[in-house]
Amino acid sequence: MWRNLFRKLKYQYLQLLRSKGAPSIIARSFSLGIFIEFITLPTLGAAFLLLYPLIRLARGSFAASLIGFIMGKFVLPVFFVINMSVGNFIVGKKLDQPHVNEHLHQHSLLSAVQFVKEKGITLFVGSLVNGTITAILCYVLVFYGLQFYRKRKEARRLAAQLSKINR
């Protein structure tokens, strides 16, 4: 199972490297896919519907954004607690407030909605901040990684042509 998962991830990585287009377009699309994945959980999946229009607006590659979206699914569980902590820091609410624990013991629908509303805003704000930071970091990594890969590939191609000529 792990071998199959590793092979699929490697395949997606190779697809990203071999994508046609400028490195800036591919990096922008990939980072937008990562960002959308970060805000998908707090919006209960509705953010996925923003992926296609945002890619068209940014004039990016839909394939690269889908690769970023899929790769984000493997990164996001690591960030869940961090998203909540950042959201609590920005919103200014603690996780263990007494009135929140009271909501857990009551069985009314109104108190459950209030609990989800408080934690949902916290998670959304934290996901928005961490998603932005991660998207910027991914943009830089993918952009320079693609440039390095393409320069190295071009150098190998030129070396192969020179070796054919020298024979």
Contact map, one row per residue, 1 for C-alpha under 8 A:
11111000000000000000000000000000000000000000000000000000000000000000000000000000000000000000000000000000000000000000000000000000000000000000000000000000000000000000000
11111100000000000000000000000000000000000000000000000000000000000000000000000000000000000000000000000000000000000000000000000000000000000000000000000000000000000000000
11111110000000000000000000000000000000000000000000000000000000000000000000000000000000000000000000000000000000000000000000000000000000000000000000000000000000000000000
11111111000000000000000000000000000000000000000000000000000000000000000000000000000000000000000000000000000000000000000000000000000000000000000000000000000000000000000
11111111100000000000000000000000000000000000000000000000000000000000000000000000000000000000000000000000000000000000000000000000000000000000000000000000000000000000000
01111111110000000000000000000000000000000000000000000000000000000000000000000000000000000000000000000000000000000000000000000000000000000000000000000000000000000000000
00111111111000000000000000000000000000000000000000000000000000000000000000000000000000000000000000000000000000000000000000000000000000000000000000000000000000000000000
00011111111100000000000000000000000000000000000000000000000000000000000000000000000000000000000000000000000000000000000000000000000000000000000000000000000000000000000
00001111111110000000000000000000000000000000000000000000000000000000001000000000000000000000000000000000000000000000000000000000000000000000000000000000000000000000000
00000111111111000000000000000000000000000000000000000000000000000000000000000000000000000000000000000000000000000000000000000000000000000000000000000000000000000000000
00000011111111100000000000000000000000000000000000000000000000000000000000000000000000000000000000000000000000000000000000000000000000000000000000000000000000000000000
00000001111111110000000000000000000000000000000000000000000000000010000000000000000000000000000000000000000000000000000000000000000000000000000000000000000000000000000
00000000111111111000000000000000000000000000000000000000000000000010000000000000000000000000000000000000000000000000000000000000000000000000000000000000000000000000000
00000000011111111100000000000000000000000000000000000000000000000000000000000000000000000000000000000000000000000000000000000000000000000000000000000000000000000000000
00000000001111111110000000000000000000000000000000000000000000000000000000000000000000000000000000000000000000000000000000000000000000000000000000000000000000000000000
00000000000111111110000001000000000000000000000000000000000000010010000000000000000000000000000000000000000000000000000000000000000000000000000000000000000000000000000
00000000000011111110000000000000000000000000000000000000000000000000000000000000000000000000000000000000000000000000000000000000000000000000000001001000000000000000000
00000000000001111111000000000000000000000000000000000000000000000000000000000000000000000000000000000000000000000000000000000000000000000000000000000000000000000000000
00000000000000111111100001000000000000000000000000000000000000010000000000000000000000000000000000000000000000000000000000000000000000000000000000000000000000000000000
00000000000000000111110000000000000000000000000000000000000000000000000000000000000000000000000000000000000000000000000000000000000000000000000000000000000000000000000
00000000000000000011111011000000000000000000000000000000000000000000000000000000000000000000000000000000000000000000000000000000000000000000000000000000000000000000000
00000000000000000001111111000000000000000000000000000000000000000000000000000000000000000000000000000000000000000000000000000000000000000000000000000000000000000000000
00000000000000000000111111100000000000000000000000000000000000000000000000000000000000000000000000000000000000000000000000000000000000000000011001100000000000000000000
00000000000000000000011111110000000000000000000000000000000000000000000000000000000000000000000000000000000000000000000000000000000000000000001000000000000000000000000
00000000000000000000111111111000000000000000000000000000001110000000000000000000000000000000000000000000000000000000000000000000000000000000000000000000000000000000000
00000000000000010010111111111100000000000000000000000000000110011000000000000000000000000000000000000000000000000000000000000000000000000000011000000000000000000000000
00000000000000000000001111111110000000000000000000000000000000010000000000000000000000000000000000000000000000000000000000000000000000000111011000000000000000000000000
00000000000000000000000111111111000000000000000000000000000100000000000000000000000000000000000000000000000000000000000000000000000000000010000000000000000000000000000
00000000000000000000000011111111100000000000000000000010010111011001000000000000000000000000000000000000000000000000000000000000000000000000000000000000000000000000000
00000000000000000000000001111111110000000000000000000000000000011111100000000000000000000000000000000000000000000000000000000000000000000110010000000000000000000000000
00000000000000000000000000111111111000000000000000000000000000001001000000000000000000000000000000000000000000000000000000000000000001110110000000000000000000000000000
00000000000000000000000000011111111100000000000000100010000000001001000000000000000000000000000000000000000000000000000000000000000000100000000000000000000000000000000
00000000000000000000000000001111111110000000000000100000000000011111100100000000000000000000000000000000000000000000000000000000000000000000000000000000000000000000000
00000000000000000000000000000111111111000000000000000000000000001001101100000000000000000000000000000000000000000000000000000000001001100000000000000000000000000000000
00000000000000000000000000000011111111100000000000000000000000000000100000000000000000000000000000000000000000000000000000000001001101100000000000000000000000000000000
00000000000000000000000000000001111111110000001101100000000000000000100000000000000000000000000000000000000000000000000000000000001000000000000000000000000000000000000
00000000000000000000000000000000111111111000001100000000000000000000110110010000000000000000000000000000000000000000000000000000000000000000000000000000000000000000000
00000000000000000000000000000000011111111000000000000000000000000000000100010000000000000000000000000000000000000000000000000011011000000000000000000000000000000000000
00000000000000000000000000000000001111111110001000000000000000000000000000000000000000000000000000000000000000000000000000010011001000000000000000000000000000000000000
00000000000000000000000000000000000111111111111100000000000000000000000000000000000000000000000000000000000000000000000000000000000000000000000000000000000000000000000
00000000000000000000000000000000000011111111100000000000000000000000000000000000000000000000000000000000000000000000000000000000000000000000000000000000000000000000000
00000000000000000000000000000000000000111111100000000000000000000000000000000000000000000000000000000000000000000000000110110010000000000000000000000000000000000000000
00000000000000000000000000000000000000111111111000000000000000000000000000000000000000000000000000000000000000000000000000010000000000000000000000000000000000000000000
00000000000000000000000000000000000000011111111000000000000000000000000000000000000000000000000000000000000000000000000000000000000000000000000000000000000000000000000
00000000000000000000000000000000000000011111111110000000000000000000000000000000000000000000000000000000000000000000000000000000000000000000000000000000000000000000000
00000000000000000000000000000000000000010011111111000000000000000000000000000000000000000000000000000000000000000000000000000000000000000000000000000000000000000000000
00000000000000000000000000000000000110110011111111100000000000000000000000000000000000000000000000000000000000000000000000000000000000000000000000000000000000000000000
00000000000000000000000000000000000110010000111111100000000000000000000000000000000000000000000000000000000000000000000000000000000000000000000000000000000000000000000
00000000000000000000000000000000000000000000111111111000000000000000000000000000000000000000000000000000000000000000000000000000000000000000000000000000000000000000000
00000000000000000000000000000000000100000000011111111100000000000000000000000000000000000000000000000000000000000000000000000000000000000000000000000000000000000000000
00000000000000000000000000000001100100000000001111111110000000001000000000000000000000000000000000000000000000000000000000000000000000000000000000000000000000000000000
00000000000000000000000000000000000000000000000011111111000001000000000000000000000000000000000000000000000000000000000000000000000000000000000000000000000000000000000
00000000000000000000000000000000000000000000000011111111100000000000000000000000000000000000000000000000000000000000000000000000000000000000000000000000000000000000000
00000000000000000000000000000000000000000000000001111111110000000000000000000000000000000000000000000000000000000000000000000000000000000000000000000000000000000000000
00000000000000000000000000001001000000000000000000111111111111001000000000000000000000000000000000000000000000000000000000000000000000000000000000000000000000000000000
00000000000000000000000000000000000000000000000000011111111100000000000000000000000000000000000000000000000000000000000000000000000000000000000000000000000000000000000
00000000000000000000000000000000000000000000000000001111111100000000000000000000000000000000000000000000000000000000000000000000000000000000000000000000000000000000000
00000000000000000000000000001000000000000000000000000111111100000000000000000000000000000000000000000000000000000000000000000000000000000000000000000000000000000000000
00000000000000000000000010000000000000000000000000000011111110000000000000000000000000000000000000000000000000000000000000000000000000000000000000000000000000000000000
00000000000000000000000011011000000000000000000000000011111111001000000000000000000000000000000000000000000000000000000000000000000000000000000000000000000000000000000
00000000000000000000000011001000000000000000000000000010001111111000000000000000000000000000000000000000000000000000000000000000000000000000000000000000000000000000000
00000000000000000000000000001000000000000000000000010010000111111100000000000000000000000000000000000000000000000000000000000000000000000000000000000000000000000000000
00000000000000000000000000000000000000000000000000000000000011111110000000000000000000000000000000000000000000000000000000000000000000000000000000000000000000000000000
00000000000000010010000001101100100000000000000000000000000011111111000000000000000000000000000000000000000000000000000000000000000000000000000000000000000000000000000
00000000000000000000000001001111110000000000000000100010000111111111100000000000000000000000000000000000000000000000000000000000000000000000000000000000000000000000000
00000000000000000000000000000100100000000000000000000000000001111111110000000000000000000000000000000000000000000000000000000000000000000000000000000000000000000000000
00000000000110010000000000000100100000000000000000000000000000111111111000000000000000000000000000000000000000000000000000000000000000000000000000000000000000000000000
00000000000000000000000000001111110000000000000000000000000000011111111100000000000000000000000000000000000000000000000000000000000000000000000000000000000000000000000
00000000000000000000000000000100111110000000000000000000000000001111111110000000000000000000000000000000000000000000000000000000000000000000000000000000000000000000000
00000000000000000000000000000000000010000000000000000000000000000111111111000000000000000000000000000000000000000000000000000000000000000000000000000000000000000000000
00000000100000000000000000000000010000000000000000000000000000000011111111100000000000000000000000000000000000000000000000000000000000000000000000000000000000000000000
00000000000000000000000000000000110011000000000000000000000000000001111111110000000000000000000000000000000000000000000000000000000000000000000000000000000000000000000
00000000000000000000000000000000000010000000000000000000000000000000111111111000000000000000000000000000000000000000000000000000000000000000000000000000000000000000000
00000000000000000000000000000000000000000000000000000000000000000000011111111000000000000000000000000000000000000000000000000000000000000000000000000000000000000000000
00000000000000000000000000000000000000000000000000000000000000000000001111111110000000000000000000000000000000000000000000000000000000000000000000000000000000000000000
00000000000000000000000000000000000011000000000000000000000000000000000111111111000000000000000000000000000000000000000000000000000000000000000000000000000000000000000
00000000000000000000000000000000000000000000000000000000000000000000000011111111000000000000000000000000000000000000000000000000000000000000000000000000000000000000000
00000000000000000000000000000000000000000000000000000000000000000000000000111111110000000000000000000000000000000000000000000000000000000000000000000000000000000000000
00000000000000000000000000000000000000000000000000000000000000000000000000111111111000000000000000000000000000000000000000000000000000000000000000000000000000000000000
00000000000000000000000000000000000000000000000000000000000000000000000000011111111100000000000000000000000000000000000000000000000000000000000000000000000000000000000
00000000000000000000000000000000000000000000000000000000000000000000000000000111111110000000000000000000000000000000000000000000000000000000000000000000000000000000000
00000000000000000000000000000000000000000000000000000000000000000000000000000111111111000000000000000000000000000000000000000100000000000000000000000000000000000000000
00000000000000000000000000000000000000000000000000000000000000000000000000000011111111100000000000000000000000000000000000101110010000000000000000000000000000000000000
00000000000000000000000000000000000000000000000000000000000000000000000000000001111111110000000000000000000000000000000001100110000000000000000000000000000000000000000
00000000000000000000000000000000000000000000000000000000000000000000000000000000111111111000000000000000000000000000000000000100000000000000000000000000000000000000000
00000000000000000000000000000000000000000000000000000000000000000000000000000000011111111100000000000000000000000000000000001100110000000000000000000000000000000000000
00000000000000000000000000000000000000000000000000000000000000000000000000000000001111111111000000000000000000000000000011111110000000000000000000000000000000000000000
00000000000000000000000000000000000000000000000000000000000000000000000000000000000111111111111000000000000000000000000001000100000000000000000000000000000000000000000
00000000000000000000000000000000000000000000000000000000000000000000000000000000000011111111100000000000000000000000000000000000000000000000000000000000000000000000000
00000000000000000000000000000000000000000000000000000000000000000000000000000000000001111111000000000000000000000000000000001100000000000000000000000000000000000000000
00000000000000000000000000000000000000000000000000000000000000000000000000000000000000111111100000000000000000000000000001001000000000000000000000000000000000000000000
00000000000000000000000000000000000000000000000000000000000000000000000000000000000000111111110000000000000000000000000000000000000000000000000000000000000000000000000
00000000000000000000000000000000000000000000000000000000000000000000000000000000000000011011111010000000000000000000000000000000000000000000000000000000000000000000000
00000000000000000000000000000000000000000000000000000000000000000000000000000000000000010001111110000000000000000000000000000000000000000000000000000000000000000000000
00000000000000000000000000000000000000000000000000000000000000000000000000000000000000010000111110010000000000000000000000000000000000000000000000000000000000000000000
00000000000000000000000000000000000000000000000000000000000000000000000000000000000000000000011111011000000000000000000000000000000000000000000000000000000000000000000
00000000000000000000000000000000000000000000000000000000000000000000000000000000000000000000111111111000000000000000000000000000000000000000000000000000000000000000000
00000000000000000000000000000000000000000000000000000000000000000000000000000000000000000000000111111100000000000000000000000000000000000000000000000000000000000000000
00000000000000000000000000000000000000000000000000000000000000000000000000000000000000000000000011111110000000000000000000000000000000000000000000000000000000000000000
00000000000000000000000000000000000000000000000000000000000000000000000000000000000000000000001111111111000000000010000000000000000000000000000000000000000000000000000
00000000000000000000000000000000000000000000000000000000000000000000000000000000000000000000000111111111100000000000000000000000000000000000000000000000000000000000000
00000000000000000000000000000000000000000000000000000000000000000000000000000000000000000000000001111111110000000000000000000000000000000000000000000000000000000000000
00000000000000000000000000000000000000000000000000000000000000000000000000000000000000000000000000111111111000110010000000000000000000000000000000000000000000000000000
00000000000000000000000000000000000000000000000000000000000000000000000000000000000000000000000000011111111000010000000000000000000000000000000000000000000000000000000
00000000000000000000000000000000000000000000000000000000000000000000000000000000000000000000000000001111111000000000000000000000000000000000000000000000000000000000000
00000000000000000000000000000000000000000000000000000000000000000000000000000000000000000000000000000111111100100000000000000000000000000000000000000000000000000000000
00000000000000000000000000000000000000000000000000000000000000000000000000000000000000000000000000000011111110110000000000000000000000000000000000000000000000000000000
00000000000000000000000000000000000000000000000000000000000000000000000000000000000000000000000000000000011111110000000000000000000000000000000000000000000000000000000
00000000000000000000000000000000000000000000000000000000000000000000000000000000000000000000000000000000001111111000000000000000000000000000000000000000000000000000000
00000000000000000000000000000000000000000000000000000000000000000000000000000000000000000000000000000000000111111100000000000000000000000000000000000000000000000000000
00000000000000000000000000000000000000000000000000000000000000000000000000000000000000000000000000000010011111111110000000000000000000000000000000000000000000000000000
00000000000000000000000000000000000000000000000000000000000000000000000000000000000000000000000000000011001111111111000000000000000000000000000000000000000000000000000
00000000000000000000000000000000000000000000000000000000000000000000000000000000000000000000000000000000000011111111100000000000000000000000000000000000000000000000000
00000000000000000000000000000000000000000000000000000000000000000000000000000000000000000000000000000000000001111111110000000000000000000000000000000000000000000000000
00000000000000000000000000000000000000000000000000000000000000000000000000000000000000000000000000010010000000111111111000000000000000000000000000000000000000000000000
00000000000000000000000000000000000000000000000000000000000000000000000000000000000000000000000000000000000000011111111100000000000000000000000000000000000000000000000
00000000000000000000000000000000000000000000000000000000000000000000000000000000000000000000000000000000000000001111111110000000000000000000000000000000000000000000000
00000000000000000000000000000000000000000000000000000000000000000000000000000000000000000000000000000000000000000111111111000000000000000000000000000000000000000000000
00000000000000000000000000000000000000000000000000000000000000000000000000000000000000000000000000000000000000000011111111100000000000000000000000000000000000000000000
00000000000000000000000000000000000000000100000000000000000000000000000000000000000000000000000000000000000000000001111111110000000000000000000000000000000000000000000
00000000000000000000000000000000000000000100000000000000000000000000000000000000000000100000000000000000000000000000111111111000000000000000000000000000000000000000000
00000000000000000000000000000000000000000000000000000000000000000000000000000000000100110010000000000000000000000000011111111100000000000000000000000000000000000000000
00000000000000000000000000000000000000000100000000000000000000000000000000000000001100100000000000000000000000000000001111111110000000000000000000000000000000000000000
00000000000000000000000000000000000000100110000000000000000000000000000000000000000000100000000000000000000000000000000111111111000000000000000000000000000000000000000
00000000000000000000000000000000000000000000000000000000000000000000000000000000001001100110000000000000000000000000000011111111100000000000000000000000000000000000000
00000000000000000000000000000000000000000000000000000000000000000000000000000000011111110100000000000000000000000000000001111111110000000000000000000000000000000000000
00000000000000000000000000000000000001100100000000000000000000000000000000000000001100100000000000000000000000000000000000111111111000000000000000000000000000000000000
00000000000000000000000000000000001001100000000000000000000000000000000000000000000000000000000000000000000000000000000000011111111100000000000000000000000000000000000
00000000000000000000000000000000000000000000000000000000000000000000000000000000000001000000000000000000000000000000000000001111111110000000000000000000000000000000000
00000000000000000000000000000000000001000000000000000000000000000000000000000000001001000000000000000000000000000000000000000111111111000000000000000000000000000000000
00000000000000000000000000000000011101100000000000000000000000000000000000000000000000000000000000000000000000000000000000000011111111100000000000000000000000000000000
00000000000000000000000000000000001000000000000000000000000000000000000000000000000000000000000000000000000000000000000000000001111111110000000000000000000000000000000
00000000000000000000000000000000000000000000000000000000000000000000000000000000000000000000000000000000000000000000000000000000111111111000000000000000000000000000000
00000000000000000000000000000010011000000000000000000000000000000000000000000000000000000000000000000000000000000000000000000000011111111100000000000000000000000000000
00000000000000000000000000000011011000000000000000000000000000000000000000000000000000000000000000000000000000000000000000000000001111111110000000000000000000000000000
00000000000000000000000000000010000000000000000000000000000000000000000000000000000000000000000000000000000000000000000000000000000111111111000000000000000000000000000
00000000000000000000000000000000000000000000000000000000000000000000000000000000000000000000000000000000000000000000000000000000000011111111100000000000000000000000000
00000000000000000000000000100110000000000000000000000000000000000000000000000000000000000000000000000000000000000000000000000000000001111111110000000000000000000000000
00000000000000000000000000110110000000000000000000000000000000000000000000000000000000000000000000000000000000000000000000000000000000111111111000000000000000000000000
00000000000000000000000000100000000000000000000000000000000000000000000000000000000000000000000000000000000000000000000000000000000000011111111100000000000000000000000
00000000000000000000000000000000000000000000000000000000000000000000000000000000000000000000000000000000000000000000000000000000000000001111111110000000000000000000000
00000000000000000000001001100100000000000000000000000000000000000000000000000000000000000000000000000000000000000000000000000000000000000111111111000000000000000000000
00000000000000000000001101100000000000000000000000000000000000000000000000000000000000000000000000000000000000000000000000000000000000000011111111100000000000000000000
00000000000000000000000000000000000000000000000000000000000000000000000000000000000000000000000000000000000000000000000000000000000000000001111111110000000000000000000
00000000000000000000000000000000000000000000000000000000000000000000000000000000000000000000000000000000000000000000000000000000000000000000111111111000000000000000000
00000000000000001000001000000000000000000000000000000000000000000000000000000000000000000000000000000000000000000000000000000000000000000000011111111100000000000000000
00000000000000000000001000000000000000000000000000000000000000000000000000000000000000000000000000000000000000000000000000000000000000000000001111111110000000000000000
00000000000000000000000000000000000000000000000000000000000000000000000000000000000000000000000000000000000000000000000000000000000000000000000111111111000000000000000
00000000000000001000000000000000000000000000000000000000000000000000000000000000000000000000000000000000000000000000000000000000000000000000000011111111100000000000000
00000000000000000000000000000000000000000000000000000000000000000000000000000000000000000000000000000000000000000000000000000000000000000000000001111111110000000000000
00000000000000000000000000000000000000000000000000000000000000000000000000000000000000000000000000000000000000000000000000000000000000000000000000111111111000000000000
00000000000000000000000000000000000000000000000000000000000000000000000000000000000000000000000000000000000000000000000000000000000000000000000000011111111100000000000
00000000000000000000000000000000000000000000000000000000000000000000000000000000000000000000000000000000000000000000000000000000000000000000000000001111111110000000000
00000000000000000000000000000000000000000000000000000000000000000000000000000000000000000000000000000000000000000000000000000000000000000000000000000111111111000000000
00000000000000000000000000000000000000000000000000000000000000000000000000000000000000000000000000000000000000000000000000000000000000000000000000000011111111100000000
00000000000000000000000000000000000000000000000000000000000000000000000000000000000000000000000000000000000000000000000000000000000000000000000000000001111111110000000
00000000000000000000000000000000000000000000000000000000000000000000000000000000000000000000000000000000000000000000000000000000000000000000000000000000111111111000000
00000000000000000000000000000000000000000000000000000000000000000000000000000000000000000000000000000000000000000000000000000000000000000000000000000000011111111100000
00000000000000000000000000000000000000000000000000000000000000000000000000000000000000000000000000000000000000000000000000000000000000000000000000000000001111111110000
00000000000000000000000000000000000000000000000000000000000000000000000000000000000000000000000000000000000000000000000000000000000000000000000000000000000111111111000
00000000000000000000000000000000000000000000000000000000000000000000000000000000000000000000000000000000000000000000000000000000000000000000000000000000000011111111100
00000000000000000000000000000000000000000000000000000000000000000000000000000000000000000000000000000000000000000000000000000000000000000000000000000000000001111111110
00000000000000000000000000000000000000000000000000000000000000000000000000000000000000000000000000000000000000000000000000000000000000000000000000000000000000111111111
00000000000000000000000000000000000000000000000000000000000000000000000000000000000000000000000000000000000000000000000000000000000000000000000000000000000000011111111
00000000000000000000000000000000000000000000000000000000000000000000000000000000000000000000000000000000000000000000000000000000000000000000000000000000000000001111111
00000000000000000000000000000000000000000000000000000000000000000000000000000000000000000000000000000000000000000000000000000000000000000000000000000000000000000111111
00000000000000000000000000000000000000000000000000000000000000000000000000000000000000000000000000000000000000000000000000000000000000000000000000000000000000000011111
